[in-house]
């Protein structure tokens, strides 16, 4: 059997990856939105059919910012990562229609990113994470986010930071499409789907008091309208 040169394999893999999401329409984008914005996929695992019939599932609400963001970057001086954080924050804030300023005063900020010289954080009872976000919300409205990035995990830090920033904008995990909050994709930057989800989540036609059924119908309209001009 003839062995393909490595370069051909790379081209083949890229071609397949390109095909994977080329045919995605508003229905799949809405399924993605349901997972990331309405938390139907905790930890990236789909919710069971039985759970989907409960009132609590139907009543799930969106979570998002209603105020402008004041960013503080603190901890270790890591110019590359700080630039990455600013880039992702700037991109997502613009998509969300939120103002974004930066302050040296951590107390004056509502979105804090801290770079720490450590490997892991204890994120839950039995869970360790190389970065995590502590998110505070009231009635579906986010009001304070603190992201910790452990600097000893080389190679994944940009992904880690993008992942936590997306949490900080109100998105949770998914396994529906390529995304920085999908554990199957170790991308450095938010994907097209992440950006569409953020733009949809912050569209003024959606409000944080709408339940899942009402909100998803509107999200589908928004995605149908905006998908092509992305
Ligand atoms: Zn996460």
Boltz pocket constraint, residues with backbone or C-beta under 6 A from the ligand:
constraints:
  - pocket:
      binder: B
      contacts: [[A, 163], [A, 167], [A, 173]]
      max_distance: 6.0
